[in-house]
Every structure is written in structure tokens, then in C-alpha cells.
Amino acid sequence: MDKLRVQIVLNSLAVGGAERHSVDLASDLFRLGDEVDLVYLSPQHDLLRGLPEELQSRAVCIKRTSAVDVIAVHDLARLRKRAKPDVVLTVNQFPQVIHNLSCLFGQVPPVAAVQHSMANPSDSRVKLAITRAALCAADALIYLSPVQRAYWRLRGVSAGREEVIPNGVDLQRFRPADPVRRTQSRSAIGAATSDLVIGVCAGLRSEKRHETLLHAAGRLRAEGLPLRLLFIGDGPRRTALEALAAGLGLTDRLRVTGYVDRVEDWLAGCDIACLSSTHETLPLALIEAQAMGLAIVASRVGATQDIVKEGRDGYLFAVDDIEGLAACLRRFADSGQRAAFGAAARRHAEARFDRRRMVGAYRDLFVELAFQRKRTAA
């Protein structure tokens, strides 16, 4: 099939791993010559400007106002009828629920549902049941890792076709920094040559547990380790985190960038990338850091073990384990170990997380689903 018509349905274009992945995929399919339409349910659209200009005009918000918004469901059906996609990609559970409801209005192309999450521990049984029913209705399920697929299978989620397609990154954009770029980045951070710069690329939200890192950094600072923390991002916890840093005597050791378009410019000055979340799946932020040649320290949640090969390119610690995190960071006080682990991280990213390979896998699946539907209809 020379040209595909693809409709991607997602919650929003706010800054987040699933959203960034969707924007990258849509952009690359568009550049390959496919017709791509983006439909997002909530009005946050920070990532809209990251789309090619022509594709921006094909991104439509249907402004869902409630959990099951009948008008939004109807609007999605209307947009699908107009676009006549060969295949629909839904991103996470709720867009799949809305898509299923919109199919009551007709025009039902094959749908692939990509899961960027595992269930939130606070999810109710009713929500899990709705999620299971919605995902099982998809023609194909896409998971980011074998760990995630096994997780959902244990909860009764399956489809006639299931694929594991890991997140991918642009390995040219995210690559180890040369000395000039690294020096410029560290100057912007305010880091001295001797400082151990620990970068965190994540929204300042409660589930990201920046507090765990702050407490661990406080202990290491008291031991005399010259460290500096870089929080790349913004969010509702910013004021509270800055207050905690002040209470721990880390105000002059913390830089919060706010939202930035080019995270790689800040990662270029880092020595380690850290993520201390309570739940993740296959976090894109860690993959980008690996591609930059950074050693990784992360909480052992979701499929982070599919990214970090302990003792080779990083270390994992238990959720909320402040001393466990501090112990991992201590190991990287040695610059030689940081360099060895960083080189291994880059090799792993090249072998497993190339964005071109990811986009090709998605497109191959879309072509097969569209072809099967046309053959069945004939």
C-alpha cells in the first residue's frame, strides 16, 4: 500500500511520554507521505507546535467535557467519516473507550490500540473492567515491552493480534554531547567542572516522586559529594519541591528549567539521568537519556528493567527507597564508571530504541490491518 490514511486518537497534546511518542509517530508517517489526522480529547496542546505546519492543521480537539461526552463521541464519528482512515490508532485506554462508542455511528475501520501504561494502583475494579472490555475490542494491541504485555494478560486483556513495539528515539537528535556542547550546557545549568549533575526529565507531578531524589541528594550533599540537580520540566508540584529543596539546604544546588522544547540541550550537561517514579511503563525520558550516553538510575517499576541493564548501564532501586537511591548515585561519583556505563547505555539505545525501526513496525502493522480488512470486505 503506497499511501495510508491514519487517524490517531489520544487524550491530549500536553507534555508527556505517550503524547510525545504520538507526535513523533504522526510526524514521521506524514513525512513518509501518509495522510495523518490527529484527534485529541482535551484542549491541552503544548506539543502542537512540534508538528509539521501542514499536520498542525489536521489536528483537531473535540473538547470532551465529561467522562462519557455524547457530543464528543459524535464528533469523533463525524471526523472519522470525513477522513475515511484505513486504520485508527488509539493511544491509551480512554481514547479506545471513546472510539468504541463512536463506532455506534458507523464507519468502522480496523483499530490498533497502543498501551503506554499499566493500571494505576488506585484504579477501581469498575475502571479496570471498562479498560479490559475496550482493549479487547481492538483488532490489534500494541505494547511497549514484554513485561507490560504479561501484566495486561494477567488481567484478562488480549486481542487477536498483539505486538510489542518499544518506544524509539531519534538517535541523531539524542546523541552524546561533544565537549563544546557539554560545556555550554553545564554553564547554563551553573555547574562547576567537579559537580556531579543529576538530570530528571519529568513533569513535576506527585507520581514522579522528585522528593525521593531531593532527600537522597540531601544525604549525599551532607557527605560532601559535589552534586547539582537539574529538573527538566514543570508542573503543579514545582512550588512544593522548591520549598523542600530549601528546607534541605539545596536551593543553590537545584535548577528547574520549566517547560522546554529541546530537552537534549539540557541533558548534554548531565552526568546521570534519574527517574524516581512510583509507576511508569517504558519511560521515553530514560531512553532519550540513554541515547545521550548517560548512565541511568531509576526506580524498579513497570518495564524500567527493559531499559536499564543493572551493573552495565545503570542501577535500579525500590520505590521511595531514599537510601537505595543514594547508594546507586554514590556509585557514580567515579567518573570512569560513569563513562563506561554511559557508553553501554548508548549502545543499548542504538540496538533497541531506534525511532526509524519503531515507525517502520507501526506502519507495517497498519498496512497489514488495512489489507486484511479490505480482503475480508471483498
C-alpha positions in Angstrom: 0.0 0.0 0.0 1.7 3.2 -1.2 -0.2 5.6 0.9 -2.1 5.2 4.2 -4.8 7.2 5.8 -4.3 7.1 9.6 -6.3 8.7 12.3 -4.6 8.9 15.7 -6.9 9.4 18.8 -5.3 10.5 22.0 -6.2 12.2 25.3 -4.4 15.5 24.7 -1.2 17.1 23.2 0.1 18.1 26.7 3.7 17.3 27.5 4.0 13.6 28.4 5.7 10.4 27.1 2.7 9.0 25.3 1.9 12.3 23.8 5.4 12.9 22.6 5.5 9.4 21.1 2.3 10.1 19.2 3.5 13.4 17.8 6.8 11.8 16.7 4.9 8.9 15.1 2.4 11.2 13.3 5.2 13.4 12.1 7.2 10.6 10.7 4.3 8.9 9.0 3.4 12.3 7.4 6.9 12.8 6.1 6.7 9.3 4.6 3.8 10.5 2.5 0.9 9.1 4.5 -2.3 11.1 5.3 -2.4 11.6 9.1 -5.2 13.1 11.2 -4.8 13.7 15.0 -7.9 13.9 17.2 -7.3 14.8 20.9 -10.0 14.8 23.6 -8.8 17.6 25.9 -7.6 21.1 25.0 -4.1 21.0 26.3 -1.8 21.3 23.2 1.7 22.3 24.2 3.1 19.8 21.7 1.1 21.1 18.8 3.9 23.4 17.6 6.2 20.3 17.4 4.2 19.0 14.4 5.0 19.9 10.8 3.0 23.0 9.9 0.6 21.2 7.5 0.0 18.5 10.0 -0.9 21.1 12.7 -4.0 22.0 10.6 -5.0 18.3 10.7 -5.0 18.2 14.5 -8.5 18.7 15.9 -9.6 18.9 19.6 -13.1 17.6 20.3 -13.1 19.1 23.8 -14.5 16.3 25.9 -16.3 17.8 28.9 -17.2 14.7 30.9 -16.2 11.1 31.3 -18.6 10.0 28.5 -19.4 13.1 26.5 -22.0 12.2 23.9 -21.2 15.2 21.8 -17.5 14.3 21.8 -18.3 10.7 20.7 -20.5 12.0 17.9 -17.8 14.5 16.8 -15.2 11.7 16.7 -17.5 9.6 14.5 -18.1 12.7 12.2 -14.3 13.3 11.9 -13.7 9.7 11.1 -16.4 9.7 8.4 -14.8 12.7 6.8 -11.2 11.4 6.9 -12.1 7.8 5.9 -9.0 6.4 7.5 -7.6 3.0 6.5 -6.7 2.4 10.2 -7.2 4.1 13.6 -4.6 4.2 16.3 -5.9 4.9 19.8 -3.4 5.9 22.5 -4.2 4.5 25.9 -7.4 3.3 27.4 -9.8 6.2 27.4 -9.4 7.1 23.7 -10.1 3.5 22.9 -13.4 3.7 25.0 -14.5 6.8 23.1 -13.6 5.2 19.8 -15.6 2.1 20.6 -18.6 4.3 21.4 -18.2 6.3 18.3 -18.4 3.2 16.2 -22.1 3.0 17.1 -22.5 5.8 14.5 -21.0 3.6 11.7 -17.8 3.7 9.6 -15.6 1.2 11.5 -12.1 0.8 10.2 -9.6 -1.5 11.8 -8.2 -0.2 15.1 -4.9 -0.7 16.8 -4.7 0.3 20.5 -1.3 1.2 21.9 -0.9 1.0 25.6 1.6 3.3 27.2 0.6 2.5 30.8 -0.1 -0.2 33.3 -3.1 0.2 35.6 -2.8 2.9 38.3 -2.9 1.2 41.7 -5.7 3.5 42.7 -7.9 2.4 39.7 -11.3 0.9 40.8 -12.5 -2.5 39.7 -15.1 -0.9 37.5 -12.5 1.2 35.7 -10.3 -1.9 35.1 -13.3 -3.8 33.8 -14.1 -0.9 31.3 -10.5 -0.8 30.3 -10.4 -4.6 29.7 -13.6 -4.5 27.6 -12.3 -1.6 25.5 -8.9 -3.0 24.8 -10.2 -6.5 23.9 -12.4 -4.9 21.2 -9.3 -3.7 19.3 -8.1 -5.5 16.2 -4.5 -5.3 17.5 -3.0 -4.4 20.8 0.5 -2.7 20.8 2.6 -3.0 24.0 5.9 -1.2 24.7 7.6 -4.2 26.4 7.1 -7.9 27.1 6.7 -7.1 30.8 3.8 -4.8 30.1 2.1 -7.4 27.8 2.4 -10.0 30.5 0.9 -7.6 33.0 -2.2 -6.9 31.0 -2.6 -10.6 30.0 -2.8 -11.5 33.7 -5.7 -9.0 33.9 -7.6 -10.7 31.1 -6.7 -8.3 28.3 -6.0 -9.9 24.9 -6.7 -9.4 21.2 -6.5 -11.4 18.0 -3.2 -9.8 17.3 -0.6 -8.4 19.8 2.6 -6.7 19.0 5.5 -5.4 21.2 6.9 -2.2 19.7 9.3 -0.4 22.0 9.4 3.4 22.1 12.0 4.8 19.8 14.0 8.0 19.7 15.8 10.0 17.1 19.4 8.8 17.5 20.8 11.8 15.6 19.0 14.3 17.8 19.7 12.4 21.0 23.4 11.6 20.9 26.3 12.1 23.3 27.3 15.7 23.6 30.7 16.9 22.2 32.9 18.8 24.6 31.8 22.3 23.4 28.1 21.4 23.7 28.6 19.9 27.1 30.5 22.9 28.4 27.8 25.3 27.1 25.1 23.2 28.8 26.8 23.0 32.1 27.4 26.7 32.0 23.7 27.2 31.5 23.0 24.9 34.5 25.5 26.7 36.6 27.6 23.5 37.2 31.3 23.5 38.0 33.6 21.0 36.3 33.7 18.9 39.5 29.9 18.9 40.0 28.0 15.6 39.6 25.0 16.8 37.6 21.9 14.6 38.0 19.1 15.3 35.5 15.4 14.4 35.8 13.2 14.9 32.7 9.7 14.5 34.0 6.6 16.6 34.8 6.6 17.9 38.4 3.8 15.7 39.5 3.3 13.6 42.6 3.8 10.2 40.9 7.2 11.3 39.6 8.5 11.4 43.3 11.1 14.1 42.8 11.0 14.3 46.7 12.8 11.0 46.9 15.7 12.3 44.9 15.8 15.6 46.9 16.1 13.6 50.1 18.8 11.4 48.7 20.7 14.4 47.4 20.5 16.0 50.8 22.2 13.0 52.3 24.9 12.9 49.6 25.5 16.6 49.9 26.0 16.2 53.7 28.6 13.6 52.9 30.5 16.2 50.8 29.6 15.0 47.3 29.6 18.0 45.0 26.3 17.4 43.2 23.8 19.5 41.3 20.2 18.6 40.5 18.5 19.6 37.2 14.7 19.2 36.9 13.8 19.5 33.3 10.1 20.2 33.1 7.3 22.0 35.0 4.1 21.1 36.8 1.8 21.5 39.9 4.5 20.3 42.4 7.1 22.9 41.5 6.5 25.3 44.4 6.4 22.4 46.9 9.6 20.9 45.5 11.4 24.2 45.6 10.3 24.6 49.2 11.6 21.1 50.1 14.9 21.8 48.4 15.2 25.0 50.6 14.5 23.0 53.7 17.2 20.5 52.8 19.7 23.2 52.1 19.7 22.5 48.3 18.4 25.8 46.9 21.7 26.6 45.3 22.1 23.0 44.1 18.7 22.8 42.2 17.8 24.2 38.8 14.2 23.9 37.5 14.0 24.7 33.8 10.2 24.9 33.3 8.9 23.5 30.1 11.5 23.4 27.3 11.2 22.3 23.7 14.7 20.8 23.4 15.4 18.6 26.4 18.6 17.3 24.8 20.3 20.7 25.2 19.9 20.3 29.0 20.7 16.6 29.1 24.0 17.5 27.3 25.4 18.9 30.6 24.3 16.0 32.8 26.3 13.1 34.2 23.4 10.8 35.2 19.7 10.6 34.4 17.4 9.7 37.2 13.7 8.8 37.5 12.2 8.0 40.9 8.6 7.5 39.9 6.0 5.3 41.7 4.7 4.0 38.4 6.0 4.0 34.8 5.8 1.7 31.8 8.7 2.2 29.3 9.6 5.9 30.0 10.7 7.7 26.9 12.8 10.1 29.1 15.1 7.3 30.1 15.5 6.1 26.5 16.4 9.6 25.4 19.0 9.9 28.2 20.5 6.5 27.3 20.8 7.7 23.7 22.7 10.7 25.0 25.2 8.4 26.6 24.1 8.9 30.2 24.2 6.3 33.0 20.7 5.7 34.4 19.4 5.4 37.9 15.7 4.6 38.2 13.0 3.1 40.4 12.2 -0.5 39.7 8.7 -0.1 38.3 6.8 -1.1 35.2 9.3 -2.0 32.5 12.2 0.1 33.5 14.2 -3.2 33.8 13.8 -3.4 30.0 15.7 -0.2 29.6 18.3 -0.5 32.4 20.6 -3.4 32.4 21.8 -3.3 36.0 25.5 -3.3 36.5 26.1 -2.4 32.8 24.4 0.9 32.0 22.7 1.8 35.2 21.1 0.8 38.5 17.5 0.3 39.8 16.2 0.9 43.3 12.9 0.3 45.1 10.2 2.9 45.0 10.5 5.5 47.8 13.8 4.0 49.0 15.8 7.1 49.7 18.9 5.3 50.9 18.7 2.8 48.0 18.7 5.7 45.6 21.6 7.4 47.4 23.6 4.2 47.2 23.1 4.0 43.4 24.1 7.6 43.0 27.2 7.1 45.2 28.5 4.5 42.7 28.6 7.2 40.0 30.9 9.5 42.0 33.7 7.8 40.0 33.9 9.5 36.5 35.4 6.3 35.0 32.3 4.3 35.9 30.0 7.0 34.6 31.8 7.0 31.3 31.8 3.1 30.9 28.1 2.9 31.8 27.2 5.8 29.5 28.9 4.2 26.6 27.0 1.0 27.3 23.8 3.0 27.5 24.3 4.5 24.1 25.0 1.0 22.5 21.8 -0.3 24.1 19.8 2.6 22.7 21.2 2.1 19.2 20.4 -1.6 19.3 16.9 -1.4 20.7 15.4 2.0 20.6 15.9 3.4 17.1 12.9 5.6 16.1 13.1 4.6 12.5 12.7 0.9 13.4 9.7 1.8 15.6 7.9 3.8 12.9 8.5 1.0 10.4 7.0 -1.5 12.7 3.9 0.6 13.3 3.5 1.2 9.5 3.9 -2.4 8.7 1.2 -3.3 11.2 -1.2 -0.6 9.8 -0.7 -1.8 6.2 -1.5 -5.4 7.3 -4.6 -4.4 9.2 -5.9 -2.3 6.3 -5.2 -5.0 3.8 -6.9 -7.7 5.9 -10.0 -5.5 6.2 -10.2 -4.9 2.5 -9.7 -8.5 1.7 -12.4 -9.5 4.2 -14.8 -6.9 2.7 -14.1 -8.3 -0.8 
